[in-house]
Amino acid sequence: MQQSLFGSLAGPVVAEEKPTVSLSKVALCDAVFSVLDLETTGLNAKRNAITEVTAIQYKNGVEIGKYSTLIKPTEAIPEEVELLTGISNDMVKNAPALVMALSELSAFLGPSPIIVGHNVSFDIGFLKEKISQSGLDVFADRYDLSRAFCTKVLAQKALPSLPSYEGIVVATAVGYHNPNPHRAEADVRMSAAILFALIEKLQAENAAVKTVQDLLIYQGVLSER
């Protein structure tokens, strides 16, 4: 395990490429889900910057590894974003540079991760843009939306009567309390709780949902942002 003042890397890091296993052969209880969240200075991936990233890997609902770090942004954090996230310019002034964080995150995720997030299209799109800007295109195929799960989309299908599908609302519906919304690690743990609650619900209602591919078919194709 590697740790620093700003982040930590726990669990196995995949250094070499391995053959990709067909997702139709990976049971949901055996899959490693990499639940991920970013905090940013704004919503524009080309212009705005990442200030924090957390990825936690889970197998059958159990945490098996974590990567989390603040990141020194390329622009000042706006006051309204600081108020929302609690991340200040002072907190990130000595944080790792983006290229280091993206390299470490990509190593942690491994060559063919199953990425999960609430509004995961935003996170993956933002990361792919920053991967390109940083000259780290060798890692680009690790951020594959066709292998990803959005807990918002899954909740819209599995819990059709909710008044809203914001993370806090969905989490409350499945019995989870997020103690620190708009911080990456807290939001990751919230998304993971939603994911596994929805998997449990779907499997109780539909015995045919057994593999990662089954869940991808249930979810449908995610749209890019």
MARZADREN-914962 format. One record per atom (N, C-alpha, C): chain; x, y, z. Coordinates in steps of 0.001 Angstrom, whole numbers, padded with zeros to 6 digits. Atoms other than C-alpha are relative to their C-alpha. Example, Ala and Ser with C-alpha at 12.3 -4.5 7.8 and 13.67 -1.06 7.14 Angstrom:
BEGIN
<atom "A" <000890 -001190 000000>>;
<atom "A" <012300 -004500 007800>>;
<atom "A" <000900 001200 000000>>;
<atom "A" <-000820 -001190 -000060>>;
<atom "A" <013670 -001060 007140>>;
<atom "A" <-000770 001090 000730>>;
END
This chain:
BEGIN
<atom "A" <000851 -001197 000000>>;
<atom "A" <000000 000000 000000>>;
<atom "A" <000875 001231 000000>>;
<atom "A" <-000712 -001265 000045>>;
<atom "A" <001263 003467 -000907>>;
<atom "A" <-000908 001090 000542>>;
<atom "A" <000788 -001087 -000551>>;
<atom "A" <000107 006520 000976>>;
<atom "A" <000797 001291 -000093>>;
<atom "A" <-000629 -001314 -000046>>;
<atom "A" <000806 010227 000857>>;
<atom "A" <-000915 000933 000776>>;
<atom "A" <000821 -000990 -000697>>;
<atom "A" <-000501 013379 002473>>;
<atom "A" <-001334 000196 -000706>>;
<atom "A" <001184 -000335 000786>>;
<atom "A" <-003023 013727 -000348>>;
<atom "A" <-000800 -001216 -000437>>;
<atom "A" <000749 001135 000524>>;
<atom "A" <-003958 010239 -001441>>;
<atom "A" <000550 -001306 000496>>;
<atom "A" <-000450 001326 -000384>>;
<atom "A" <-003659 006544 -000905>>;
<atom "A" <-000302 -000970 -001105>>;
<atom "A" <000181 001046 000982>>;
<atom "A" <-003279 003539 -003113>>;
<atom "A" <000065 -001318 000733>>;
<atom "A" <000068 001241 -000754>>;
<atom "A" <-004413 000299 -001544>>;
<atom "A" <-000506 -001103 -000893>>;
<atom "A" <000462 001124 000794>>;
<atom "A" <-004834 -003139 -003046>>;
<atom "A" <000937 -000252 -001165>>;
<atom "A" <-000880 000384 001087>>;
<atom "A" <-003290 -004807 -006090>>;
<atom "A" <-000029 001001 -001145>>;
<atom "A" <-000104 -000847 001170>>;
<atom "A" <-002047 -002671 -008973>>;
<atom "A" <000378 -000877 -001181>>;
<atom "A" <-000252 000829 001161>>;
<atom "A" <-002187 -004289 -012398>>;
<atom "A" <001047 000673 -000864>>;
<atom "A" <-001091 -000589 000762>>;
<atom "A" <001096 -003669 -014191>>;
<atom "A" <000073 -000553 -001411>>;
<atom "A" <-000104 000596 001302>>;
<atom "A" <000720 -006015 -017139>>;
<atom "A" <-001380 -000251 -000582>>;
<atom "A" <001256 000276 000661>>;
<atom "A" <-001982 -006578 -019722>>;
<atom "A" <-000349 -001474 000155>>;
<atom "A" <000469 001365 -000123>>;
<atom "A" <-004094 -009682 -019238>>;
<atom "A" <-001152 -000206 -000970>>;
<atom "A" <001108 000239 000923>>;
<atom "A" <-006574 -011355 -021593>>;
<atom "A" <-001326 000429 000627>>;
<atom "A" <001302 -000445 -000478>>;
<atom "A" <-010044 -009863 -021307>>;
<atom "A" <-000967 -001174 000038>>;
<atom "A" <000977 001075 -000156>>;
<atom "A" <-012617 -012323 -019968>>;
<atom "A" <-001354 000517 -000466>>;
<atom "A" <001323 -000391 000452>>;
<atom "A" <-016029 -012238 -021640>>;
<atom "A" <-000889 000303 001202>>;
<atom "A" <000844 -000396 -001121>>;
<atom "A" <-018435 -010391 -019359>>;
<atom "A" <-001218 -000906 000149>>;
<atom "A" <001105 000958 -000103>>;
<atom "A" <-021081 -013004 -020157>>;
<atom "A" <000367 -001197 000864>>;
<atom "A" <-000468 001116 -000816>>;
<atom "A" <-018944 -015449 -018182>>;
<atom "A" <000373 000433 001420>>;
<atom "A" <-000365 -000522 -001327>>;
<atom "A" <-018377 -013212 -015136>>;
<atom "A" <-001270 000167 000830>>;
<atom "A" <001158 -000114 -000895>>;
<atom "A" <-020961 -013782 -012404>>;
<atom "A" <000100 001314 000780>>;
<atom "A" <-000003 -001258 -000739>>;
<atom "A" <-022006 -010609 -010590>>;
<atom "A" <000708 -000130 001345>>;
<atom "A" <-000655 000189 -001299>>;
<atom "A" <-020748 -012090 -007322>>;
<atom "A" <001512 -000135 -000126>>;
<atom "A" <-001444 000150 000215>>;
<atom "A" <-017296 -012629 -008869>>;
<atom "A" <000636 001226 -000644>>;
<atom "A" <-000522 -001167 000718>>;
<atom "A" <-016954 -009311 -010704>>;
<atom "A" <000680 000978 000951>>;
<atom "A" <-000629 -001100 -000721>>;
<atom "A" <-014608 -006572 -009523>>;
<atom "A" <-000525 001295 -000606>>;
<atom "A" <000555 -001277 000435>>;
<atom "A" <-016445 -003250 -009779>>;
<atom "A" <000884 001125 000526>>;
<atom "A" <-000804 -001164 -000386>>;
<atom "A" <-014324 -000083 -009764>>;
<atom "A" <-000914 001212 000054>>;
<atom "A" <000937 -001112 -000178>>;
<atom "A" <-016610 002593 -008327>>;
<atom "A" <000812 001286 000122>>;
<atom "A" <-000863 -001155 000203>>;
<atom "A" <-015316 006044 -009181>>;
<atom "A" <-000787 001300 000100>>;
<atom "A" <000617 -001326 -000029>>;
<atom "A" <-016043 009719 -008579>>;
<atom "A" <001076 001073 -000092>>;
<atom "A" <-000879 -001162 000115>>;
<atom "A" <-014431 013039 -009474>>;
<atom "A" <-000641 001208 000657>>;
<atom "A" <000426 -001362 -000296>>;
<atom "A" <-014653 016512 -008024>>;
<atom "A" <000781 000903 -000946>>;
<atom "A" <-000606 -000848 001022>>;
<atom "A" <-013928 019274 -010531>>;
<atom "A" <-000286 001479 000275>>;
<atom "A" <000214 -001447 -000148>>;
<atom "A" <-013718 023052 -010833>>;
<atom "A" <-001197 000488 -000816>>;
<atom "A" <001141 -000353 000843>>;
<atom "A" <-016602 023027 -013324>>;
<atom "A" <-000410 -001195 -000835>>;
<atom "A" <000586 001109 000753>>;
<atom "A" <-018530 020925 -015825>>;
<atom "A" <000580 -000167 -001401>>;
<atom "A" <-000574 000051 001336>>;
<atom "A" <-016476 021596 -018962>>;
<atom "A" <001329 -000748 000038>>;
<atom "A" <-001197 000839 -000084>>;
<atom "A" <-013927 018802 -019426>>;
<atom "A" <001196 000598 -000729>>;
<atom "A" <-001115 -000596 000740>>;
<atom "A" <-011863 020790 -021926>>;
<atom "A" <000648 001138 000782>>;
<atom "A" <-000518 -001214 -000661>>;
<atom "A" <-011507 023935 -019802>>;
<atom "A" <000226 -000173 001495>>;
<atom "A" <-000070 000097 -001455>>;
<atom "A" <-012070 022925 -016182>>;
<atom "A" <000943 -001116 000438>>;
<atom "A" <-001038 000886 -000538>>;
<atom "A" <-009860 020821 -013899>>;
<atom "A" <-000575 -000950 001045>>;
<atom "A" <000360 000960 -001041>>;
<atom "A" <-010065 017824 -011590>>;
<atom "A" <000693 000406 001296>>;
<atom "A" <-000580 -000337 -001300>>;
<atom "A" <-009523 018561 -007889>>;
<atom "A" <000114 -001216 000917>>;
<atom "A" <-000036 001189 -000855>>;
<atom "A" <-010132 015101 -006393>>;
<atom "A" <-000531 -001191 -000785>>;
<atom "A" <000508 001247 000584>>;
<atom "A" <-010569 011513 -007524>>;
<atom "A" <000126 -001118 001032>>;
<atom "A" <-000039 001218 -000818>>;
<atom "A" <-011429 008353 -005621>>;
<atom "A" <-000542 -001146 -000842>>;
<atom "A" <000501 001241 000588>>;
<atom "A" <-011797 004834 -006969>>;
<atom "A" <000138 -001088 001054>>;
<atom "A" <-000022 001118 -000942>>;
<atom "A" <-012720 001910 -004728>>;
<atom "A" <-000466 -001246 -000742>>;
<atom "A" <000361 001259 000646>>;
<atom "A" <-012791 -001672 -005988>>;
<atom "A" <-000723 -000895 000995>>;
<atom "A" <000840 000877 -000814>>;
<atom "A" <-015440 -004031 -004672>>;
<atom "A" <-000182 -001334 -000704>>;
<atom "A" <000361 001327 000504>>;
<atom "A" <-016025 -007750 -005089>>;
<atom "A" <-001062 -000565 000926>>;
<atom "A" <001136 000519 -000774>>;
<atom "A" <-019390 -009133 -003970>>;
<atom "A" <-000339 000914 001175>>;
<atom "A" <000356 -000983 -001016>>;
<atom "A" <-019976 -005935 -002007>>;
<atom "A" <001086 000314 001008>>;
<atom "A" <-001088 -000187 -000964>>;
<atom "A" <-016645 -006087 -000145>>;
<atom "A" <001115 000831 -000629>>;
<atom "A" <-001100 -000833 000490>>;
<atom "A" <-013980 -003398 -000567>>;
<atom "A" <001295 -000796 -000040>>;
<atom "A" <-001270 000728 000125>>;
<atom "A" <-010736 -004883 -001884>>;
<atom "A" <001176 000913 -000344>>;
<atom "A" <-001093 -000916 000297>>;
<atom "A" <-008720 -001789 -002812>>;
<atom "A" <-000515 001407 -000194>>;
<atom "A" <000416 -001398 000114>>;
<atom "A" <-008784 002003 -002892>>;
<atom "A" <001132 000868 -000507>>;
<atom "A" <-000912 -001070 000385>>;
<atom "A" <-007084 004877 -004682>>;
<atom "A" <-000735 001322 000197>>;
<atom "A" <000652 -001281 -000259>>;
<atom "A" <-007848 008425 -003526>>;
<atom "A" <001046 001089 000140>>;
<atom "A" <-000944 -001104 -000111>>;
<atom "A" <-006087 011738 -003936>>;
<atom "A" <-000658 001326 -000369>>;
<atom "A" <000244 -001347 000497>>;
<atom "A" <-006544 015472 -004168>>;
<atom "A" <000948 000234 -001168>>;
<atom "A" <-000809 -000293 001178>>;
<atom "A" <-005130 016933 -007393>>;
<atom "A" <000165 001512 -000106>>;
<atom "A" <-000238 -001435 000190>>;
<atom "A" <-003526 020318 -008018>>;
<atom "A" <-000626 000428 -001323>>;
<atom "A" <000672 -000367 001249>>;
<atom "A" <-005843 021960 -010558>>;
<atom "A" <000786 001029 -000787>>;
<atom "A" <-000660 -000966 000882>>;
<atom "A" <-004741 024055 -013508>>;
<atom "A" <-000693 001355 000015>>;
<atom "A" <000672 -001283 -000179>>;
<atom "A" <-007132 026826 -012502>>;
<atom "A" <-000471 000098 001444>>;
<atom "A" <000481 -000199 -001364>>;
<atom "A" <-008354 028345 -009259>>;
<atom "A" <-001385 -000617 000168>>;
<atom "A" <001321 000547 -000307>>;
<atom "A" <-011317 026687 -007581>>;
<atom "A" <-000958 001159 000249>>;
<atom "A" <000962 -001091 -000225>>;
<atom "A" <-014326 029040 -007868>>;
<atom "A" <-000615 -000083 001394>>;
<atom "A" <000546 -000054 -001361>>;
<atom "A" <-015871 030158 -004589>>;
<atom "A" <-001227 -000884 000148>>;
<atom "A" <001223 000796 -000112>>;
<atom "A" <-019197 028458 -005338>>;
<atom "A" <000300 -001496 000010>>;
<atom "A" <-000392 001415 000006>>;
<atom "A" <-017434 025153 -006029>>;
<atom "A" <000626 -000364 001345>>;
<atom "A" <-000574 000238 -001325>>;
<atom "A" <-015427 025454 -002799>>;
<atom "A" <-001099 -000156 001044>>;
<atom "A" <001112 000103 -000948>>;
<atom "A" <-018667 026021 -000883>>;
<atom "A" <-000745 -001321 -000162>>;
<atom "A" <000713 001252 000267>>;
<atom "A" <-020239 022966 -002550>>;
<atom "A" <000783 -001210 000473>>;
<atom "A" <-000800 001202 -000256>>;
<atom "A" <-017361 020526 -002136>>;
<atom "A" <000790 000047 001306>>;
<atom "A" <-000874 -000137 -001163>>;
<atom "A" <-015405 021907 000796>>;
<atom "A" <001469 -000090 -000345>>;
<atom "A" <-001398 000062 000435>>;
<atom "A" <-012206 021641 -001274>>;
<atom "A" <000463 001413 -000345>>;
<atom "A" <-000476 -001370 000180>>;
<atom "A" <-010258 024901 -001080>>;
<atom "A" <001284 000029 -000825>>;
<atom "A" <-001256 -000178 000729>>;
<atom "A" <-007379 026286 -003120>>;
<atom "A" <001195 -000317 000886>>;
<atom "A" <-001096 000300 -000917>>;
<atom "A" <-005193 025986 -000040>>;
<atom "A" <000203 -001504 000157>>;
<atom "A" <-000093 001454 -000164>>;
<atom "A" <-005984 022275 000278>>;
<atom "A" <000734 -000672 -001157>>;
<atom "A" <-000559 000679 001177>>;
<atom "A" <-004786 021486 -003251>>;
<atom "A" <001298 000631 -000505>>;
<atom "A" <-001145 -000730 000556>>;
<atom "A" <-001852 023882 -003659>>;
<atom "A" <001264 -000849 -000081>>;
<atom "A" <-001165 000889 000041>>;
<atom "A" <000715 021149 -002914>>;
<atom "A" <-000381 -001436 -000363>>;
<atom "A" <000467 001333 000377>>;
<atom "A" <-001318 018209 -004214>>;
<atom "A" <000733 -000486 -001250>>;
<atom "A" <-000653 000534 001201>>;
<atom "A" <000023 015881 -006952>>;
<atom "A" <-000561 000622 -001277>>;
<atom "A" <000431 -000488 001304>>;
<atom "A" <-000130 017046 -010546>>;
<atom "A" <-000946 -001007 -000652>>;
<atom "A" <000988 000838 000678>>;
<atom "A" <-002846 015696 -012820>>;
<atom "A" <000626 -001220 -000664>>;
<atom "A" <-000590 001128 000735>>;
<atom "A" <-000512 013519 -014899>>;
<atom "A" <000390 -001127 000939>>;
<atom "A" <-000353 001033 -000975>>;
<atom "A" <000714 011700 -011793>>;
<atom "A" <-001244 -000719 000494>>;
<atom "A" <001233 000606 -000507>>;
<atom "A" <-002793 011141 -010460>>;
<atom "A" <-000646 -000893 -001047>>;
<atom "A" <000609 000811 001052>>;
<atom "A" <-004095 009881 -013810>>;
<atom "A" <000787 -001277 -000254>>;
<atom "A" <-000831 001197 000182>>;
<atom "A" <-001149 007493 -014172>>;
<atom "A" <-000249 -000999 001119>>;
<atom "A" <000238 000886 -001139>>;
<atom "A" <-001693 006097 -010679>>;
<atom "A" <-001410 -000586 -000030>>;
<atom "A" <001376 000480 000087>>;
<atom "A" <-005455 005866 -011127>>;
<atom "A" <-000123 -001085 -001064>>;
<atom "A" <000097 000958 001095>>;
<atom "A" <-005090 004038 -014448>>;
<atom "A" <000681 -001315 000360>>;
<atom "A" <-000682 001213 -000449>>;
<atom "A" <-002597 001595 -012941>>;
<atom "A" <-000861 -000760 001006>>;
<atom "A" <000864 000623 -000998>>;
<atom "A" <-004968 000957 -010055>>;
<atom "A" <-001188 -000694 -000657>>;
<atom "A" <001170 000576 000650>>;
<atom "A" <-007940 000329 -012338>>;
<atom "A" <000336 -001263 -000779>>;
<atom "A" <-000368 001154 000802>>;
<atom "A" <-006057 -002127 -014528>>;
<atom "A" <-000494 000129 -001433>>;
<atom "A" <000232 -000136 001437>>;
<atom "A" <-006462 -002846 -018249>>;
<atom "A" <-001450 -000056 -000454>>;
<atom "A" <001393 000148 000458>>;
<atom "A" <-010169 -003742 -018461>>;
<atom "A" <-000973 000143 001168>>;
<atom "A" <000837 -000144 -001194>>;
<atom "A" <-012008 -002299 -015461>>;
<atom "A" <-001483 000097 -000343>>;
<atom "A" <001439 -000238 000066>>;
<atom "A" <-015749 -002356 -014909>>;
<atom "A" <-000256 001220 000886>>;
<atom "A" <000106 -001256 -000734>>;
<atom "A" <-016272 001272 -013915>>;
<atom "A" <-001465 000283 000326>>;
<atom "A" <001346 -000311 -000487>>;
<atom "A" <-019305 002375 -011897>>;
<atom "A" <000001 001418 000548>>;
<atom "A" <000143 -001310 -000612>>;
<atom "A" <-020531 005819 -010935>>;
<atom "A" <-001423 000514 -000168>>;
<atom "A" <001296 -000669 000164>>;
<atom "A" <-023588 008024 -010509>>;
<atom "A" <000228 001114 -001010>>;
<atom "A" <-000337 -000844 001164>>;
<atom "A" <-023696 009913 -013831>>;
<atom "A" <001397 -000351 -000507>>;
<atom "A" <-001345 000462 000350>>;
<atom "A" <-020705 007808 -014855>>;
<atom "A" <000462 000521 -001351>>;
<atom "A" <-000402 -000543 001303>>;
<atom "A" <-020773 009219 -018401>>;
<atom "A" <000787 001299 000183>>;
<atom "A" <-000732 -001238 -000271>>;
<atom "A" <-019628 012562 -016953>>;
<atom "A" <001419 -000317 000455>>;
<atom "A" <-001327 000320 -000538>>;
<atom "A" <-016748 011023 -014999>>;
<atom "A" <000910 -000582 -001073>>;
<atom "A" <-000815 000625 001036>>;
<atom "A" <-015545 008857 -017880>>;
<atom "A" <000356 001008 -001087>>;
<atom "A" <-000286 -001006 001013>>;
<atom "A" <-015863 011691 -020386>>;
<atom "A" <001051 000996 000453>>;
<atom "A" <-000964 -000950 -000557>>;
<atom "A" <-013943 014071 -018118>>;
<atom "A" <001386 -000639 000061>>;
<atom "A" <-001288 000683 -000110>>;
<atom "A" <-011208 011507 -017493>>;
<atom "A" <000633 -000222 -001368>>;
<atom "A" <-000548 000239 001338>>;
<atom "A" <-010818 010659 -021186>>;
<atom "A" <000546 001292 -000602>>;
<atom "A" <-000502 -001283 000485>>;
<atom "A" <-010446 014342 -022036>>;
<atom "A" <001327 000349 000666>>;
<atom "A" <-001238 -000321 -000714>>;
<atom "A" <-007789 014801 -019350>>;
<atom "A" <001121 -000982 -000341>>;
<atom "A" <-000986 000984 000469>>;
<atom "A" <-006033 011576 -020410>>;
<atom "A" <000613 000488 -001315>>;
<atom "A" <-000475 -000498 001296>>;
<atom "A" <-005801 013031 -023927>>;
<atom "A" <000852 001252 000167>>;
<atom "A" <-000747 -001234 -000213>>;
<atom "A" <-004671 016464 -022736>>;
<atom "A" <001368 -000262 000634>>;
<atom "A" <-001238 000307 -000733>>;
<atom "A" <-001973 014833 -020575>>;
<atom "A" <000953 -000884 -000793>>;
<atom "A" <-000867 000859 000811>>;
<atom "A" <-000527 012706 -023400>>;
<atom "A" <000078 -001423 000516>>;
<atom "A" <000016 001341 -000580>>;
<atom "A" <-001539 009487 -021630>>;
<atom "A" <-000953 -000920 -000768>>;
<atom "A" <000960 000743 000820>>;
<atom "A" <-003469 007963 -024530>>;
<atom "A" <000143 -001510 000133>>;
<atom "A" <-000182 001431 -000217>>;
<atom "A" <-002000 004555 -023716>>;
<atom "A" <-001029 -000549 000983>>;
<atom "A" <000982 000430 -000993>>;
<atom "A" <-004569 004448 -020886>>;
<atom "A" <-001451 000225 -000443>>;
<atom "A" <001344 -000445 000384>>;
<atom "A" <-007573 005707 -022872>>;
<atom "A" <-001015 -001128 -000037>>;
<atom "A" <000978 001090 000142>>;
<atom "A" <-009147 002297 -023522>>;
<atom "A" <-000415 -000602 001337>>;
<atom "A" <000440 000462 -001322>>;
<atom "A" <-009388 001656 -019788>>;
<atom "A" <-001309 000674 000426>>;
<atom "A" <001201 -000767 -000351>>;
<atom "A" <-012212 004202 -019652>>;
<atom "A" <-001060 -000240 -001086>>;
<atom "A" <000894 000492 001047>>;
<atom "A" <-014699 002266 -021784>>;
<atom "A" <-001441 000051 000497>>;
<atom "A" <001377 -000181 -000451>>;
<atom "A" <-018298 003413 -021402>>;
<atom "A" <-000861 -001232 -000267>>;
<atom "A" <000807 001182 000320>>;
<atom "A" <-019596 000190 -022973>>;
<atom "A" <000105 -001079 001069>>;
<atom "A" <-000172 000956 -001104>>;
<atom "A" <-018329 -001733 -019913>>;
<atom "A" <-000407 000609 001339>>;
<atom "A" <000249 -000747 -001236>>;
<atom "A" <-019517 000831 -017359>>;
<atom "A" <-001459 -000084 000439>>;
<atom "A" <001353 -000042 -000566>>;
<atom "A" <-022531 001059 -015066>>;
<atom "A" <-000259 001372 000603>>;
<atom "A" <000452 -001255 -000601>>;
<atom "A" <-024423 004219 -014162>>;
<atom "A" <-001079 -000327 001020>>;
<atom "A" <000990 000314 -001033>>;
<atom "A" <-026248 003875 -010861>>;
<atom "A" <-001251 000859 -000136>>;
<atom "A" <001190 -000809 000257>>;
<atom "A" <-028574 006700 -011901>>;
<atom "A" <-000903 -000687 -001016>>;
<atom "A" <000778 000691 001038>>;
<atom "A" <-029680 004839 -015047>>;
<atom "A" <-000600 -001292 000553>>;
<atom "A" <000516 001228 -000596>>;
<atom "A" <-030000 001551 -013161>>;
<atom "A" <-001167 000296 000944>>;
<atom "A" <001069 -000360 -000937>>;
<atom "A" <-032107 003267 -010488>>;
<atom "A" <-001256 000437 -000735>>;
<atom "A" <001165 -000427 000777>>;
<atom "A" <-034371 004850 -013117>>;
<atom "A" <-000801 -001207 -000488>>;
<atom "A" <000686 001206 000477>>;
<atom "A" <-035165 001350 -014380>>;
<atom "A" <-000514 -000857 001144>>;
<atom "A" <000371 000906 -001094>>;
<atom "A" <-035241 -000537 -011084>>;
<atom "A" <-000938 000644 001013>>;
<atom "A" <000819 -000732 -000973>>;
<atom "A" <-036955 002174 -008977>>;
<atom "A" <-000761 001102 -000735>>;
<atom "A" <000615 -000972 000911>>;
<atom "A" <-039302 003887 -011469>>;
<atom "A" <-000868 001058 000657>>;
<atom "A" <000935 -000950 -000623>>;
<atom "A" <-041422 005771 -008908>>;
<atom "A" <000676 001094 000824>>;
<atom "A" <-000667 -001028 -000802>>;
<atom "A" <-038750 007973 -007299>>;
<atom "A" <-000269 001395 -000554>>;
<atom "A" <000247 -001366 000478>>;
<atom "A" <-039360 011741 -007454>>;
<atom "A" <001204 000629 -000682>>;
<atom "A" <-001245 -000519 000566>>;
<atom "A" <-035721 012354 -008417>>;
<atom "A" <001009 -001135 -000002>>;
<atom "A" <-001043 001026 000045>>;
<atom "A" <-032668 010323 -009333>>;
<atom "A" <001368 000584 000325>>;
<atom "A" <-001248 -000483 -000572>>;
<atom "A" <-030062 012496 -007695>>;
<atom "A" <000531 -001046 000976>>;
<atom "A" <-000614 001041 -000810>>;
<atom "A" <-027599 010382 -005749>>;
<atom "A" <-000565 -000104 001407>>;
<atom "A" <000492 -000006 -001378>>;
<atom "A" <-028834 011427 -002310>>;
<atom "A" <-001396 -000605 000083>>;
<atom "A" <001377 000512 -000002>>;
<atom "A" <-032450 010618 -003214>>;
<atom "A" <-000004 -001512 -000201>>;
<atom "A" <-000056 001442 000259>>;
<atom "A" <-031603 007191 -004621>>;
<atom "A" <000601 -000730 001200>>;
<atom "A" <-000628 000629 -001167>>;
<atom "A" <-029317 006408 -001687>>;
<atom "A" <-000991 -000124 001151>>;
<atom "A" <001004 000047 -001060>>;
<atom "A" <-032079 007287 000777>>;
<atom "A" <-001023 -001094 -000274>>;
<atom "A" <000997 001008 000370>>;
<atom "A" <-034471 005030 -001134>>;
<atom "A" <000487 -001421 000263>>;
<atom "A" <-000534 001349 -000253>>;
<atom "A" <-032133 002049 -000709>>;
<atom "A" <000539 -000139 001422>>;
<atom "A" <-000365 000098 -001405>>;
<atom "A" <-031450 002857 002950>>;
<atom "A" <001417 000387 000341>>;
<atom "A" <-001387 -000407 -000266>>;
<atom "A" <-028017 004500 002711>>;
<atom "A" <000063 001506 000223>>;
<atom "A" <-000204 -001416 -000302>>;
<atom "A" <-026982 007843 004236>>;
<atom "A" <001405 000419 -000415>>;
<atom "A" <-001293 -000547 000407>>;
<atom "A" <-024189 009828 002567>>;
<atom "A" <000389 001103 000977>>;
<atom "A" <-000331 -000976 -001032>>;
<atom "A" <-022410 011698 005391>>;
<atom "A" <000727 001241 -000526>>;
<atom "A" <-000828 -001106 000485>>;
<atom "A" <-020353 013989 003137>>;
<atom "A" <-000135 000159 -001511>>;
<atom "A" <000197 -000108 001448>>;
<atom "A" <-021876 014601 -000308>>;
<atom "A" <000915 001041 -000631>>;
<atom "A" <-000881 -000851 000798>>;
<atom "A" <-019736 016222 -003000>>;
<atom "A" <001460 -000084 000426>>;
<atom "A" <-001394 000409 -000137>>;
<atom "A" <-016526 014688 -001706>>;
<atom "A" <000110 -001372 -000632>>;
<atom "A" <-000097 001157 000884>>;
<atom "A" <-015214 011926 -003925>>;
<atom "A" <-000182 -001331 000727>>;
<atom "A" <000094 001304 -000663>>;
<atom "A" <-014800 009105 -001404>>;
<atom "A" <-001403 -000261 000530>>;
<atom "A" <001360 000186 -000523>>;
<atom "A" <-018182 009657 000234>>;
<atom "A" <-000972 -000317 -001128>>;
<atom "A" <000891 000254 001128>>;
<atom "A" <-019880 009750 -003151>>;
<atom "A" <000251 -001374 -000620>>;
<atom "A" <-000296 001354 000476>>;
<atom "A" <-018082 006574 -004247>>;
<atom "A" <-000696 -001035 000873>>;
<atom "A" <000621 000973 -000902>>;
<atom "A" <-019298 004731 -001167>>;
<atom "A" <-001526 000022 -000146>>;
<atom "A" <001430 -000101 000260>>;
<atom "A" <-022806 006018 -001838>>;
<atom "A" <-000369 -000748 -001282>>;
<atom "A" <000284 000676 001272>>;
<atom "A" <-022706 004816 -005463>>;
<atom "A" <000120 -001512 000135>>;
<atom "A" <-000167 001441 -000221>>;
<atom "A" <-021431 001414 -004338>>;
<atom "A" <-001195 -000574 000749>>;
<atom "A" <001165 000466 -000756>>;
<atom "A" <-024257 001092 -001830>>;
<atom "A" <-001221 -000112 -000906>>;
<atom "A" <001116 000042 000952>>;
<atom "A" <-026771 001915 -004563>>;
<atom "A" <000150 -001189 -000937>>;
<atom "A" <-000235 001105 000937>>;
<atom "A" <-025185 -000550 -006989>>;
<atom "A" <-000374 -001343 000599>>;
<atom "A" <000206 001338 -000566>>;
<atom "A" <-025252 -003520 -004648>>;
<atom "A" <-001427 -000190 000506>>;
<atom "A" <001413 000096 -000376>>;
<atom "A" <-028735 -002725 -003345>>;
<atom "A" <-000852 -000306 -001228>>;
<atom "A" <000768 000236 001219>>;
<atom "A" <-030039 -002629 -006917>>;
<atom "A" <000264 -001397 -000564>>;
<atom "A" <-000295 001368 000441>>;
<atom "A" <-028238 -005857 -007851>>;
<atom "A" <-000791 -001001 000826>>;
<atom "A" <000754 000905 -000870>>;
<atom "A" <-029805 -007565 -004841>>;
<atom "A" <-001487 000015 -000366>>;
<atom "A" <001418 -000116 000365>>;
<atom "A" <-033246 -006247 -005814>>;
<atom "A" <-000278 -000694 -001333>>;
<atom "A" <000218 000579 001324>>;
<atom "A" <-032905 -007266 -009459>>;
<atom "A" <000118 -001514 000023>>;
<atom "A" <-000160 001450 -000043>>;
<atom "A" <-031655 -010745 -008665>>;
<atom "A" <-001144 -000672 000754>>;
<atom "A" <001155 000551 -000716>>;
<atom "A" <-034529 -011273 -006216>>;
<atom "A" <-001228 -000042 -000902>>;
<atom "A" <001159 -000099 000875>>;
<atom "A" <-037000 -010263 -008923>>;
<atom "A" <000172 -000734 -001323>>;
<atom "A" <-000268 000571 001317>>;
<atom "A" <-035299 -011746 -011981>>;
<atom "A" <001218 -000906 000073>>;
<atom "A" <-001087 000968 -000144>>;
<atom "A" <-033235 -014906 -011699>>;
<atom "A" <000928 -000023 -001208>>;
<atom "A" <-000817 000006 001220>>;
<atom "A" <-031928 -014332 -015237>>;
<atom "A" <001149 000999 000070>>;
<atom "A" <-001091 -000981 -000137>>;
<atom "A" <-029735 -011418 -014083>>;
<atom "A" <001092 -000630 000857>>;
<atom "A" <-001035 000748 -000712>>;
<atom "A" <-026663 -013453 -013176>>;
<atom "A" <001408 000518 -000260>>;
<atom "A" <-001351 -000391 000396>>;
<atom "A" <-023672 -012035 -015043>>;
<atom "A" <000109 001505 -000220>>;
<atom "A" <-000228 -001404 000309>>;
<atom "A" <-022102 -008657 -015724>>;
<atom "A" <-000676 000365 -001321>>;
<atom "A" <000637 -000263 001289>>;
<atom "A" <-023345 -008923 -019307>>;
<atom "A" <-001520 000109 000137>>;
<atom "A" <001447 -000086 -000244>>;
<atom "A" <-026894 -009567 -018085>>;
<atom "A" <-000375 001380 000531>>;
<atom "A" <000292 -001315 -000586>>;
<atom "A" <-026746 -006353 -016039>>;
<atom "A" <000204 001116 -001018>>;
<atom "A" <-000212 -000983 001057>>;
<atom "A" <-025321 -004406 -018979>>;
<atom "A" <-001190 000034 -000962>>;
<atom "A" <001164 000061 000885>>;
<atom "A" <-028210 -005590 -021155>>;
<atom "A" <-001203 000657 000674>>;
<atom "A" <001095 -000623 -000754>>;
<atom "A" <-030694 -004588 -018446>>;
<atom "A" <000144 001524 000004>>;
<atom "A" <-000235 -001449 -000055>>;
<atom "A" <-029087 -001146 -018175>>;
<atom "A" <-000233 000663 -001354>>;
<atom "A" <000048 -000625 001318>>;
<atom "A" <-028896 -000478 -021906>>;
<atom "A" <001243 000817 -000276>>;
<atom "A" <-001184 -000758 000433>>;
<atom "A" <-026369 001615 -023826>>;
<atom "A" <000008 001373 000668>>;
<atom "A" <-000147 -001312 -000623>>;
<atom "A" <-025072 004654 -021951>>;
<atom "A" <000395 001030 -001061>>;
<atom "A" <-000347 -001065 000946>>;
<atom "A" <-024860 007940 -023810>>;
<atom "A" <001151 000826 000531>>;
<atom "A" <-001128 -000832 -000387>>;
<atom "A" <-021725 010057 -023804>>;
<atom "A" <-000483 001417 000260>>;
<atom "A" <000310 -001399 -000272>>;
<atom "A" <-021802 013563 -022382>>;
<atom "A" <000971 000888 -000740>>;
END
